[in-house]
Amino acid sequence: MSTRDFWHLQNWNDLASVRARLAGGESPTARYGSFEETPLHLAAAAGAAEAVTAMLAHTREVDIPDELGRTPLWWAVEHLQGQTVQVLLESGADAWRPCVDEWTPGRLALTTGLAPLVEGTPGAVPLTVAQRAEQARADRLISVFSAEKIYTEGLGVTFTDVIGEDEVIRRLGADPAECPVFQQDSKMDQMDLFDAGGNYAVGVTGTALGCIISQPFSNELDDDELARRLAPATTYSLFFNPKGGTSGTLYRDGTNVLHEEIGSLTPFADDPPEHWLYRFWQRPGITFPYDANLLAYACAMGGITKANGRDCWALSRGPRRIVRCR
């Protein structure tokens, strides 16, 4: 097995090694991985500006696409790597080349701190006032679920536009008088709370525009039944499967109208615009924690389009109330 087989495992900040590989005839546009990405894509995503510069001396394919149509510039933008964005642009990369459907690296960059790098480039299309406002609303929701650490592994959470904890509790079949309000404390042991509630216990926390219903340790009350009990209402249920994958289901008046697998992979061409708005294309862990954007998306889909920092306490600290549903 030659060293070429491990080109994609290169430390991209080891410039001497990169140069040696290039001098030995290894190609910066050789394809690897499930997305047919190239070393140029990987170095751009890693922010290795010197390695990208060295590679571009050996190829004219500055906009070589991966299997999904994404260029090295796209990869640099989704990882918020300003230095490699700058190098690629100076080398002729097209910020406004459609990559996934009509989405371009420039369009994505305009919603980030990289905007100044692409605003004056040829073919630039500025965001409209409406687009800026829409993105700002989405980012505010993402910031709500970024305010405190939320453990999402195994978490089931439903967002609904039913207003008032008492009303939600009644629809779930319980008596609000038997569901006392807990003090939401960062030191609270949520497992103790839910264990005391028994099987089929859910957390209920009210917000200004609806309620958050949480099942942090199991999904014993399935989403279909929960949606039927809450009807008439809009609900969106999100489940972070500990075995892998995150799924969401939208219900209107108890009827399942959409089931989807969501996550940190770049949206596909036929995915809804909300997937782009809530930054499914952007690598998490850079400007927001993992899963914060997925929670924000689910919150908005459930009809709660505005929230504040305290609303995330329902998941980070524990619910205000526990409801036994059976």
C-alpha positions as CSV (number, residue, x, y, z in Angstrom):
1,M,0.0,0.0,0.0
2,S,1.5,3.3,-1.0
3,T,1.5,6.5,0.9
4,R,-0.9,7.8,-1.7
5,D,-3.6,5.7,0.0
6,F,-3.3,8.0,3.1
7,W,-3.2,11.4,1.3
8,H,-6.6,12.2,2.8
9,L,-5.2,11.5,6.3
10,Q,-2.5,14.2,5.9
11,N,-1.9,16.7,8.7
12,W,-2.7,19.7,6.5
13,N,-0.8,22.1,8.7
14,D,2.4,20.1,8.1
15,L,3.4,22.2,5.0
16,A,6.7,20.3,4.5
17,S,4.9,17.0,4.2
18,V,2.3,18.4,1.9
19,R,5.0,19.9,-0.4
20,A,6.8,16.5,-0.4
21,R,3.7,14.7,-1.5
22,L,3.0,17.2,-4.2
23,A,6.6,17.0,-5.4
24,G,6.3,13.2,-5.4
25,G,3.5,13.4,-7.9
26,E,0.5,13.1,-5.6
27,S,-2.6,14.9,-6.9
28,P,-4.4,17.6,-4.9
29,T,-7.6,16.7,-6.8
30,A,-7.5,12.9,-6.2
31,R,-10.9,11.8,-4.8
32,Y,-11.5,10.1,-1.5
33,G,-14.3,9.4,1.0
34,S,-18.0,9.1,0.8
35,F,-18.5,12.5,-0.9
36,E,-15.6,12.1,-3.4
37,E,-13.8,15.0,-1.7
38,T,-10.3,15.9,-2.6
39,P,-7.2,16.9,-0.6
40,L,-8.0,20.5,-1.7
41,H,-11.4,20.3,-0.1
42,L,-10.0,18.8,3.1
43,A,-7.2,21.4,3.4
44,A,-9.6,24.2,2.8
45,A,-12.0,22.9,5.5
46,A,-9.0,22.6,7.9
47,G,-8.1,26.2,7.4
48,A,-4.6,25.2,6.2
49,A,-4.0,28.3,4.0
50,E,-0.4,27.5,3.2
51,A,-1.3,23.9,2.1
52,V,-4.1,25.2,-0.1
53,T,-1.7,27.7,-1.7
54,A,0.8,24.9,-2.3
55,M,-1.8,22.7,-3.9
56,L,-3.1,25.4,-6.2
57,A,0.3,25.6,-7.7
58,H,-0.3,22.1,-9.0
59,T,-3.8,22.4,-10.3
60,R,-6.1,24.8,-12.1
61,E,-9.2,23.1,-10.7
62,V,-9.8,25.6,-8.0
63,D,-13.6,24.9,-8.1
64,I,-13.4,21.1,-8.4
65,P,-16.7,19.8,-7.1
66,D,-17.3,16.9,-4.7
67,E,-20.0,14.3,-5.3
68,L,-22.7,16.8,-4.1
69,G,-21.3,19.6,-6.2
70,R,-19.6,21.4,-3.3
71,T,-16.4,23.2,-4.2
72,P,-13.3,23.7,-1.9
73,L,-14.6,27.2,-1.3
74,W,-17.9,25.8,0.0
75,W,-16.1,23.5,2.4
76,A,-14.0,26.4,3.7
77,V,-17.2,28.5,4.2
78,E,-19.1,25.8,6.0
79,H,-16.1,25.4,8.4
80,L,-15.8,29.2,8.7
81,Q,-12.2,29.2,7.6
82,G,-11.6,32.8,6.6
83,Q,-7.9,32.3,5.6
84,T,-8.6,29.6,3.1
85,V,-11.7,31.4,1.9
86,Q,-9.4,34.4,1.1
87,V,-6.7,32.2,-0.6
88,L,-9.3,30.4,-2.8
89,L,-11.0,33.7,-3.8
90,E,-7.6,35.2,-4.7
91,S,-6.9,32.2,-6.8
92,G,-10.1,32.6,-8.8
93,A,-12.7,30.5,-6.9
94,D,-16.2,31.5,-7.8
95,A,-18.2,32.5,-4.7
96,W,-21.4,32.6,-6.7
97,R,-21.2,29.3,-8.5
98,P,-24.3,27.2,-7.7
99,C,-23.2,24.0,-5.9
100,V,-26.3,22.5,-4.2
101,D,-29.3,23.4,-6.3
102,E,-29.1,27.2,-6.4
103,W,-27.1,27.6,-3.2
104,T,-23.7,29.1,-3.5
105,P,-20.7,29.5,-1.2
106,G,-21.2,33.3,-1.3
107,R,-24.9,33.1,-0.3
108,L,-23.9,31.0,2.8
109,A,-21.0,33.3,3.6
110,L,-23.2,36.3,3.6
111,T,-24.9,35.0,6.8
112,T,-21.6,34.6,8.6
113,G,-18.7,36.7,9.7
114,L,-17.1,35.9,6.3
115,A,-19.5,38.2,4.5
116,P,-16.9,41.0,3.9
117,L,-14.8,38.5,2.0
118,V,-17.5,37.8,-0.6
119,E,-19.6,41.0,-0.7
120,G,-17.5,42.7,-3.4
121,T,-16.7,39.7,-5.5
122,P,-17.9,39.4,-9.1
123,G,-21.5,38.3,-9.4
124,A,-22.3,39.1,-5.7
125,V,-26.0,39.0,-4.9
126,P,-26.7,40.8,-1.6
127,L,-29.2,39.5,0.9
128,T,-32.6,41.3,0.8
129,V,-34.0,43.0,3.9
130,A,-36.4,40.2,4.3
131,Q,-33.7,37.5,4.1
132,R,-31.6,39.3,6.7
133,A,-34.6,39.6,9.1
134,E,-35.5,35.9,8.6
135,Q,-31.9,34.8,9.3
136,A,-31.7,37.0,12.3
137,R,-34.9,35.4,13.8
138,A,-33.4,31.9,13.2
139,D,-30.1,32.9,14.7
140,R,-31.8,34.3,17.8
141,L,-33.5,30.9,18.3
142,I,-30.2,29.1,17.9
143,S,-28.7,31.4,20.5
144,V,-31.5,30.5,23.0
145,F,-30.5,26.8,22.8
146,S,-26.8,27.7,22.9
147,A,-27.2,29.5,26.3
148,E,-26.6,26.4,28.5
149,K,-25.3,22.9,28.0
150,I,-28.1,20.6,26.9
151,Y,-27.5,16.8,26.9
152,T,-29.2,15.6,23.8
153,E,-28.3,11.9,23.6
154,G,-31.5,10.0,24.0
155,L,-33.5,13.2,24.4
156,G,-37.1,13.3,23.1
157,V,-38.6,16.8,23.0
158,T,-41.8,18.1,21.5
159,F,-42.5,21.8,20.8
160,T,-46.2,22.8,20.5
161,D,-48.1,26.1,20.0
162,V,-50.6,25.2,22.7
163,I,-50.3,28.1,25.1
164,G,-50.3,27.6,28.9
165,E,-48.9,24.7,31.0
166,D,-52.3,24.0,32.6
167,E,-53.9,23.6,29.2
168,V,-51.2,21.2,28.0
169,I,-51.5,19.2,31.2
170,R,-55.2,18.9,30.8
171,R,-54.9,17.8,27.2
172,L,-52.4,15.2,28.3
173,G,-55.1,13.8,30.6
174,A,-53.8,15.0,34.0
175,D,-55.0,17.5,36.6
176,P,-52.8,20.7,36.7
177,A,-53.4,20.9,40.5
178,E,-51.5,17.6,40.9
179,C,-48.5,18.9,38.9
180,P,-46.6,21.3,41.1
181,V,-44.1,23.8,39.8
182,F,-40.4,22.9,40.4
183,Q,-37.6,25.3,40.9
184,Q,-35.4,25.0,37.7
185,D,-31.9,24.6,39.1
186,S,-28.7,23.8,37.2
187,K,-27.9,21.3,40.0
188,M,-31.3,19.6,39.7
189,D,-31.1,15.8,38.9
190,Q,-33.6,15.4,36.1
191,M,-33.4,11.6,36.4
192,D,-34.7,11.8,39.9
193,L,-37.6,14.0,38.8
194,F,-38.7,11.7,36.0
195,D,-38.2,8.5,38.1
196,A,-40.5,10.0,40.7
197,G,-43.1,10.6,38.0
198,G,-43.0,7.0,37.0
199,N,-43.4,5.5,33.5
200,Y,-44.9,7.7,30.8
201,A,-43.9,10.9,32.7
202,V,-43.1,14.0,30.6
203,G,-41.8,17.4,31.5
204,V,-43.9,20.4,30.6
205,T,-42.5,24.0,30.5
206,G,-44.5,26.9,29.2
207,T,-43.1,29.7,27.0
208,A,-44.7,32.9,25.7
209,L,-45.8,31.2,22.4
210,G,-46.3,27.6,23.5
211,C,-44.9,24.7,25.5
212,I,-41.9,22.5,25.6
213,I,-42.6,18.8,26.4
214,S,-39.5,16.8,27.3
215,Q,-38.6,13.2,27.7
216,P,-34.9,13.3,28.4
217,F,-34.4,9.6,29.2
218,S,-36.9,7.7,27.1
219,N,-39.6,8.1,24.5
220,E,-42.2,5.9,26.3
221,L,-45.0,8.2,25.3
222,D,-44.6,8.0,21.5
223,D,-44.9,11.1,19.3
224,D,-48.1,10.0,17.6
225,E,-50.0,9.6,20.8
226,L,-48.6,12.8,22.2
227,A,-49.7,14.7,19.1
228,R,-53.2,13.3,19.2
229,R,-53.6,14.3,22.9
230,L,-52.4,17.8,22.2
231,A,-54.7,18.3,19.2
232,P,-55.9,20.7,17.9
233,A,-52.3,22.0,17.7
234,T,-49.1,22.2,15.7
235,T,-46.4,20.1,17.2
236,Y,-42.9,19.1,16.2
237,S,-41.2,16.1,17.9
238,L,-37.5,15.7,17.9
239,F,-35.6,12.5,18.9
240,F,-31.9,12.2,19.3
241,N,-31.4,8.5,18.9
242,P,-28.5,7.3,21.1
243,K,-27.8,4.6,18.5
244,G,-27.2,7.4,15.9
245,G,-29.3,9.8,13.9
246,T,-31.8,12.5,14.7
247,S,-35.4,12.4,13.5
248,G,-38.2,15.0,13.5
249,T,-41.9,14.7,13.0
250,L,-44.3,17.5,12.3
251,Y,-48.0,17.1,13.3
252,R,-51.0,19.3,12.5
253,D,-54.0,18.6,14.6
254,G,-52.7,15.2,15.5
255,T,-51.9,14.2,11.9
256,N,-48.4,13.3,10.9
257,V,-47.6,15.6,7.9
258,L,-43.8,15.3,7.8
259,H,-41.2,12.9,9.0
260,E,-37.5,13.7,8.4
261,E,-34.0,12.7,9.3
262,I,-32.1,15.8,10.2
263,G,-28.6,16.5,11.3
264,S,-25.3,18.2,10.5
265,L,-25.0,17.0,6.9
266,T,-25.4,19.6,4.1
267,P,-29.0,19.7,3.0
268,F,-29.9,18.2,-0.3
269,A,-31.3,20.1,-3.3
270,D,-34.9,19.2,-2.5
271,D,-34.7,19.9,1.2
272,P,-36.9,22.8,2.6
273,P,-35.4,26.3,2.9
274,E,-35.7,26.0,6.7
275,H,-32.8,23.5,6.7
276,W,-30.6,26.2,5.3
277,L,-32.0,28.9,7.5
278,Y,-31.2,26.9,10.6
279,R,-27.7,26.3,9.4
280,F,-27.8,22.5,8.8
281,W,-25.1,23.3,6.2
282,Q,-22.7,24.8,8.8
283,R,-20.4,22.7,11.0
284,P,-21.6,22.8,14.6
285,G,-19.3,23.4,17.5
286,I,-17.8,26.5,15.9
287,T,-20.2,29.3,16.5
288,F,-23.0,27.3,18.2
289,P,-23.0,24.0,20.2
290,Y,-23.9,20.7,18.6
291,D,-27.6,20.3,18.2
292,A,-28.5,23.9,19.2
293,N,-29.6,24.6,15.6
294,L,-31.7,21.4,15.4
295,L,-33.5,22.4,18.6
296,A,-34.1,25.9,17.3
297,Y,-35.5,24.5,14.1
298,A,-37.8,22.1,15.9
299,C,-38.9,24.9,18.1
300,A,-39.9,27.1,15.2
301,M,-41.6,24.2,13.3
302,G,-43.7,23.6,16.4
303,G,-45.0,27.2,16.3
304,I,-42.7,28.7,18.9
305,T,-40.9,31.3,16.7
306,K,-39.7,33.4,19.6
307,A,-38.1,32.3,22.8
308,N,-35.7,33.7,25.5
309,G,-32.7,32.3,27.3
310,R,-34.8,30.9,30.2
311,D,-36.8,28.8,27.8
312,C,-33.8,26.5,27.2
313,W,-33.9,25.7,31.0
314,A,-36.6,23.2,30.2
315,L,-33.9,21.0,28.7
316,S,-30.7,22.2,30.4
317,R,-31.9,22.3,34.0
318,G,-35.2,20.4,33.9
319,P,-38.9,21.1,33.3
320,R,-41.1,23.3,35.4
321,R,-43.6,20.5,35.9
322,I,-43.8,16.7,35.6
323,V,-47.0,15.1,34.2
324,R,-48.0,11.5,34.5
325,C,-49.7,10.6,31.2
326,R,-50.9,7.1,32.2
